[in-house]
């Protein structure tokens, strides 16, 4: 398979990739304790390679992003990406007890409108502001055509099965949209055990008609991630936040098997559309399975 053979769909990009974040906002987001620790740990090698001091760690991420929606779409055209998902990205700072990242609904609406059909909107969820979040979610779907919600339970210290998440699940069933949420560990110093994919098990039994997408591969609990996707008809997964070249063999094998090839989505987490697609195309998967994961599964499940 060649790079542009399949018009891919990135089911978890980031709003910043479309140029929404100003330099001042970048600097503010990366002053948080969690961000600084992530820069020194997860991105420490990259910082050293680029010669960037920790206080300017935001430049490591920002350097991969585009200055505008138009420039993002130019890259998408060049490498064969038809659509990219962006969401409100509510992530809580445990240390400072406030949102570390999060975009107001109108800012995501603006990106979607500028994208002219190429950008798919996703709402956010703050379990500490349940009524407001549910109201915003309903508005996003009914008035602006958003297709999903992305939630970061790790940063709020919540398991997917926590009662504070259940109003979100009920509303997603009512609206007929998938809920996507991070599973696996956290790159930042945020609670990780709560991110175990197995906590989706009880949710799937309580909400059999809820479509759940477990993001971030579930690592290091890869087998739990595979188990949930394999076991429950409406549980899916995406591989965002990990470069395809670094995926572990069980994940790759699952994607090439009869269940994974129909229930896993390609995603980048904003880590570079070109690199992430190129590396995915180079994986040792059957071409038909690559097409399903790059495009077909997303069209079916997100009702594109």
C-alpha positions as CSV (number, residue, x, y, z in Angstrom):
1,X,0.0,0.0,0.0
2,X,1.2,3.5,-0.9
3,X,0.8,6.5,1.4
4,X,-2.1,8.1,-0.5
5,X,-3.9,5.0,-1.6
6,X,-6.5,5.3,1.2
7,X,-8.2,8.6,2.2
8,X,-7.7,8.1,5.9
9,X,-9.6,9.5,8.9
10,X,-7.7,10.6,12.0
11,X,-10.2,9.8,14.8
12,X,-8.2,11.7,17.5
13,X,-6.2,14.7,16.4
14,X,-5.9,17.8,18.5
15,X,-7.4,21.3,18.2
16,X,-3.9,22.8,18.5
17,X,-2.9,21.0,15.3
18,X,-5.2,23.4,13.4
19,X,-3.5,26.5,14.8
20,X,-6.0,27.3,17.5
21,X,-3.5,27.8,20.3
22,X,-1.6,31.1,20.6
23,X,1.9,31.3,21.9
24,X,0.7,32.8,25.1
25,X,-1.7,29.9,25.7
26,X,1.1,27.4,24.9
27,X,3.3,28.9,27.5
28,X,0.5,29.0,30.1
29,X,-0.5,25.3,29.5
30,X,3.1,24.2,29.9
31,X,3.6,26.0,33.2
32,X,1.5,23.4,35.0
33,X,3.4,20.9,37.2
34,X,2.1,18.0,35.2
35,X,3.2,19.5,31.9
36,X,6.7,20.3,33.2
37,X,7.1,16.8,34.6
38,X,6.0,15.3,31.3
39,X,8.5,17.4,29.4
40,X,11.3,16.3,31.6
41,X,10.3,12.7,31.6
42,X,8.3,11.6,28.5
43,X,9.8,14.2,26.2
44,X,13.2,14.5,27.9
45,X,15.1,12.9,25.1
46,X,13.5,15.1,22.5
47,X,14.3,18.2,24.5
48,X,17.9,17.2,24.7
49,X,18.1,16.4,21.0
50,X,16.6,19.8,20.1
51,X,18.5,21.7,22.8
52,X,15.3,23.1,24.2
53,X,15.2,24.0,28.0
54,X,12.4,22.5,30.0
55,X,10.6,25.8,30.5
56,X,10.2,26.0,26.7
57,X,9.0,22.4,26.5
58,X,5.8,23.5,24.8
59,X,7.9,24.1,21.7
60,X,8.4,20.3,21.3
61,X,4.6,19.8,20.8
62,X,3.9,23.1,19.1
63,X,6.6,22.5,16.5
64,X,4.6,19.6,15.1
65,X,1.4,21.6,14.7
66,X,0.2,23.8,11.9
67,X,-0.4,27.5,12.0
68,X,-3.9,27.4,10.6
69,X,-6.7,25.1,9.5
70,X,-5.8,25.8,5.9
71,X,-2.2,24.6,6.4
72,X,-3.5,21.5,8.2
73,X,-5.7,20.7,5.3
74,X,-2.8,21.1,2.9
75,X,-1.0,18.4,4.7
76,X,-4.1,16.2,4.8
77,X,-4.4,16.6,1.0
78,X,-0.7,15.8,0.4
79,X,-0.8,12.5,2.3
80,X,-4.3,11.3,1.7
81,X,-6.3,12.2,4.9
82,X,-9.9,13.0,4.3
83,X,-11.0,14.0,7.8
84,X,-9.5,14.7,11.2
85,X,-11.3,14.8,14.6
86,X,-10.7,17.6,17.1
87,X,-12.3,18.0,20.5
88,X,-12.4,20.2,23.5
89,X,-9.7,18.3,25.3
90,X,-10.6,18.9,28.9
91,X,-7.7,17.7,31.0
92,X,-7.5,18.4,34.8
93,X,-4.5,19.4,36.8
94,X,-4.4,17.4,40.0
95,X,-1.7,19.6,41.5
96,X,-3.4,22.9,40.7
97,X,-7.0,21.8,40.9
98,X,-8.2,23.4,37.7
99,X,-8.2,22.6,33.9
100,X,-4.8,22.4,32.5
101,X,-6.2,22.3,28.9
102,X,-9.7,22.8,27.6
103,X,-11.3,24.7,24.7
104,X,-14.6,26.5,24.9
105,X,-17.2,25.0,22.5
106,X,-17.3,28.0,20.2
107,X,-13.6,27.6,19.5
108,X,-14.0,24.1,18.3
109,X,-17.1,25.1,16.3
110,X,-14.9,27.8,14.6
111,X,-12.3,25.1,13.5
112,X,-15.1,22.8,12.2
113,X,-16.6,25.6,10.2
114,X,-13.2,26.7,8.7
115,X,-12.6,23.0,7.8
116,X,-15.6,22.9,5.5
117,X,-16.3,19.3,6.1
118,X,-12.8,18.1,6.7
119,X,-12.7,18.6,10.5
120,X,-15.1,16.6,12.7
121,X,-16.0,18.1,16.0
122,X,-15.9,16.4,19.4
123,X,-17.3,17.7,22.7
124,X,-15.6,17.4,26.1
125,X,-16.7,16.3,29.5
126,X,-15.9,17.8,32.9
127,X,-17.3,15.4,35.6
128,X,-16.9,18.3,38.2
129,X,-19.4,20.4,36.1
130,X,-21.8,17.7,35.0
131,X,-24.9,19.8,34.2
132,X,-22.9,22.4,32.2
133,X,-21.0,19.6,30.3
134,X,-24.2,17.8,29.4
135,X,-25.8,21.0,28.2
136,X,-22.8,21.9,26.1
137,X,-22.7,18.3,24.7
138,X,-26.3,18.4,23.6
139,X,-25.8,21.8,21.9
140,X,-22.6,20.6,20.2
141,X,-24.4,17.6,18.7
142,X,-27.8,19.1,17.9
143,X,-26.7,22.6,16.7
144,X,-23.2,22.0,15.3
145,X,-23.2,18.4,14.2
146,X,-20.5,17.1,16.5
147,X,-20.0,13.3,16.2
148,X,-18.6,12.2,19.5
149,X,-17.2,13.2,22.9
150,X,-13.6,12.7,24.2
151,X,-13.1,12.4,27.9
152,X,-10.0,12.1,30.1
153,X,-11.0,10.3,33.2
154,X,-7.4,9.8,34.3
155,X,-6.8,13.4,35.0
156,X,-9.9,13.6,37.2
157,X,-8.8,10.5,39.1
158,X,-11.9,8.6,38.0
159,X,-12.4,5.0,36.7
160,X,-14.5,4.7,33.6
161,X,-17.1,3.0,35.9
162,X,-17.3,5.9,38.3
163,X,-20.8,7.3,39.0
164,X,-19.7,10.7,37.8
165,X,-19.3,9.3,34.3
166,X,-22.7,7.8,34.1
167,X,-24.6,11.0,33.1
168,X,-22.3,11.3,30.1
169,X,-22.9,7.7,29.0
170,X,-26.7,8.1,29.3
171,X,-26.6,11.3,27.2
172,X,-24.4,9.7,24.6
173,X,-26.9,6.8,24.2
174,X,-29.7,9.3,23.9
175,X,-27.9,11.4,21.3
176,X,-26.6,8.3,19.4
177,X,-22.9,9.2,19.5
178,X,-19.8,7.3,20.7
179,X,-18.0,8.2,23.9
180,X,-14.2,8.1,23.5
181,X,-11.9,8.2,26.5
182,X,-8.3,7.6,27.4
183,X,-7.3,4.2,28.7
184,X,-3.8,3.1,29.8
185,X,-1.3,5.0,31.8
186,X,-0.8,8.8,31.8
187,X,2.3,10.3,30.3
188,X,2.0,13.1,32.9
189,X,2.1,12.5,36.7
190,X,-1.6,11.8,36.9
191,X,-3.4,8.8,38.2
192,X,-2.8,5.8,35.9
193,X,-4.4,2.8,37.6
194,X,-7.8,4.3,37.0
195,X,-7.1,4.1,33.3
196,X,-7.1,0.4,33.1
197,X,-9.3,-0.7,30.2
198,X,-11.0,-3.3,32.3
199,X,-13.0,-0.6,34.0
200,X,-15.0,-0.3,30.8
201,X,-16.3,-3.8,31.4
202,X,-19.0,-2.8,33.9
203,X,-20.0,0.2,31.8
204,X,-20.5,-2.0,28.7
205,X,-22.8,-4.2,30.7
206,X,-24.8,-1.3,32.2
207,X,-25.0,0.4,28.8
208,X,-25.1,-2.3,26.1
209,X,-26.1,0.2,23.4
210,X,-23.3,2.7,24.3
211,X,-20.5,2.8,21.7
212,X,-17.2,3.2,23.6
213,X,-13.8,3.9,22.0
214,X,-10.9,3.1,24.3
215,X,-8.1,5.4,23.2
216,X,-4.3,5.4,23.6
217,X,-4.0,1.6,23.1
218,X,-4.6,0.8,26.8
219,X,-0.8,0.5,27.3
220,X,0.6,-1.0,29.5
221,X,-2.6,-3.0,29.9
222,X,-2.7,-4.0,26.3
223,X,-4.3,-7.4,26.9
224,X,-7.1,-5.8,28.8
225,X,-7.7,-3.3,26.0
226,X,-7.8,-6.2,23.5
227,X,-10.1,-8.2,25.8
228,X,-12.7,-5.4,26.1
229,X,-12.8,-4.8,22.3
230,X,-13.0,-8.5,21.6
231,X,-15.6,-9.2,24.3
232,X,-18.2,-6.4,24.0
233,X,-20.0,-5.7,20.7
234,X,-20.0,-1.9,21.1
235,X,-16.5,-1.4,22.5
236,X,-13.8,-0.2,20.1
237,X,-10.3,1.2,20.3
238,X,-7.9,3.6,18.7
239,X,-4.1,3.7,18.6
240,X,-3.6,7.4,19.0
241,X,-0.7,8.8,21.1
242,X,1.7,6.1,20.0
243,X,3.7,6.1,16.8
244,X,2.7,3.0,14.8
245,X,6.4,2.0,14.6
246,X,6.4,1.7,18.4
247,X,3.2,-0.4,18.8
248,X,3.7,-3.7,20.6
249,X,3.3,-7.0,18.7
250,X,0.1,-8.1,20.5
251,X,-1.5,-4.8,19.3
252,X,-0.3,-5.3,15.7
253,X,-1.4,-8.9,15.7
254,X,-4.8,-8.0,17.0
255,X,-5.3,-5.4,14.3
256,X,-4.6,-8.0,11.6
257,X,-7.0,-10.5,13.1
258,X,-10.8,-11.0,12.5
259,X,-11.9,-8.8,15.4
260,X,-9.3,-6.0,15.6
261,X,-9.4,-5.2,11.9
262,X,-13.1,-4.2,12.2
263,X,-12.9,-2.6,15.7
264,X,-9.7,-0.4,15.8
265,X,-9.3,3.1,14.4
266,X,-6.3,5.0,13.2
267,X,-5.5,8.1,15.2
268,X,-2.6,10.4,15.8
269,X,-3.3,12.4,18.9
270,X,-1.7,15.3,17.0
271,X,1.7,13.6,16.8
272,X,2.1,14.4,13.1
273,X,-0.3,13.3,10.4
274,X,2.5,12.5,7.9
275,X,4.7,10.5,10.2
276,X,1.7,8.6,11.8
277,X,0.2,7.7,8.4
278,X,3.5,6.7,6.9
279,X,4.4,4.5,9.8
280,X,1.0,2.9,9.8
281,X,1.1,2.1,6.1
282,X,4.5,0.4,6.7
283,X,3.1,-2.0,9.4
284,X,3.0,-5.7,8.6
285,X,-0.8,-5.8,8.1
286,X,-2.9,-7.0,5.2
287,X,-3.8,-4.1,2.9
288,X,-7.5,-4.7,3.3
289,X,-7.1,-4.5,7.1
290,X,-5.1,-1.3,6.8
291,X,-8.0,0.3,4.8
292,X,-10.5,-0.8,7.4
293,X,-8.5,0.8,10.2
294,X,-7.5,3.9,8.3
295,X,-11.0,4.6,7.0
296,X,-13.8,2.2,6.8
297,X,-14.3,1.5,10.5
298,X,-14.5,5.2,11.4
299,X,-17.1,5.8,8.6
300,X,-19.3,3.1,10.0
301,X,-19.1,3.8,13.7
302,X,-19.0,7.6,13.7
303,X,-21.7,7.7,11.1
304,X,-19.7,10.0,8.8
